[in-house]
Each structure stands twice: as structure tokens, then as C-alpha cells.
Amino acid sequence: MLWHQGNSFALELKAPGGRPTEAQLDFLARFNEAGGHSACAEGVDRAVAVLESWQLLREHVVTHRQVFQELRRSVAARTRRPSSVARTRTV
């Protein structure tokens, strides 16, 4: 759920192949009847499309793939030892 500039939004995100329960569908219908905006999206790409249609995203949207690639690079950079540092052994 999100509130932005006086508007209410509810997005139910489902994994590919997932389906909303009757209770979830009932909630989304009542949310709309109360003046909110709601949707059920299957998968991240569809969820991003819904958020874009509601104009809730900035122009540059980062995909989950890009986030994980950056995370991997960051972890690799932190675990990499500088080549100028000599390895020492504790005796």
C-alpha cells in the first residue's frame, strides 16, 4: 500500500503463475470502491508497469537484475585484497 499526493494505491504482487486469493480480490475491490487505485500484478515486470501507469516511479527504474549485479560487484570489491598488500602469516 502506498499513499502519494492524496491518493491511495494497493498493489498485490504475485510470483509467476501465482493467483490472488478470494480475500485479496475482495480487498482490492473494496479498496477501489473506497476511491483507491488497486491492481494485482504477476511478476516484477508487470508490477513495474502498473507503478509506471500510476506515475509513481521516477524516470530511471532499476531492475532487480541490475540490483543483484551491482550487489555482486560491491561484494567482490570488498572481498578483493589489494595487490600491493603483502600477505602475512601469524605464527
QUIKA-V804176 format. One line per field, one symbol per residue. ss: DSSP state (~ for helix, > for strand, _ for the rest). psi: psi as a letter, one per 20 degrees, with the letter a starting at -180 (. if undefined). burial: # if it has 16 or more other ideal C-beta (glycine too) atoms within 10 Angstrom, else .. Layout:
ss=???
psi=???
burial=???
This chain:
ss=_>>>__>>>>>>>>_______~~~~~~~~~~~~___>>>>>>_~~~~~~~~~~__________~~~~~~~~~~~~~~~~____________
psi=qqppljqpqppopqqpiqqqrhgghgghghgghjjrpqqppoqgghgggghghiliqrgopprhghghghgggggghhippphipqpqqp.
burial=........####...............#..#....#######...###.##........................................
